Structures are given as C-alpha cells and as structure tokens.
C-alpha cells in the first residue's frame, strides 16, 4: 500500500476503468470528447479521469439504453439545465456520431421548448446549428414545417 492507502490492484482497476471510458468516449464523442479531456488535463486531471472512468466506462457503456437514446436524453437534460451550450455542442456532435440525424436533433430541441421554455430551446438549437455548420450539415430541412396542412 502507498501513502494514500491505495493498492497496486486499486490503481490498476482505476486505470482500467479510465481506459475503458476513454474508448467509449472516443466512439461516442470523437474529437469533441478528446478536446474536452485535453482542456481539463492541466486544470483538473481528476475531473477528466472521472468523466472517462465513471461517466463513460460506468454509465454510457451500460447496455439497457443504446447510445442513440442516451444522446437524446442528454440533449434534453442539457437543454433543460440551460447555460450548457458548450456541452450541448459536444453532445450534438455525439448524437450525430451515434446515428441521429440533424432533423431528429432539431425536433428533439423543438420538443424541449414545451417543457423547458423557448429561451432554452433557442439556445440549444443555436448550439446545434454551430455544430451542423462545422460539419457541413446546413441547411437542416424540416419537411413538417414545409407542409402547409
């Protein structure tokens, strides 16, 4: 045991969870996730570790919900919280990475307006628009709005 009372096994388990989490993070969030981890590395490496080891290795990797559904939930929760636009951009990228279409993302954020209010839905939609623009996915066509019925 070391001075902080951790065993070699504890340290290896911690490292294994981190590595599993980083694999999940890379698959879901891609470059945006790596950028978040890099941004935290010099100021709070423990927060970065917990995002990977707990958030992704323990939560995102659970089999009961597919990644697509997890991203829809995450978009809704970040919209409801408000003030999370940088995180929304990361998760809009992730939503696209796991198979959601821009139209589905926009529809989810429109749906959020009924529960979260227009200001939060607008902010979330503008965050999504920035991601769509970066990925060359604008304009997003809303076939339902184009139908005058």
Secondary structure, DSSP 4 states (H G I P E B T S, - for coil): --TTS--HHHHHHHHHHHHHHHHHHHHHHHHHHHHHHHHHHTT-HHHHHHIIIIIIIIIIT-TTS-HHHHHHHHHHHHHHH-S-HHHHHHHHHHHHHTT--HHHHHHHHHHHHHHH-HHHHHHHHHHHHHHHHHTT-PSPP-HHHH---
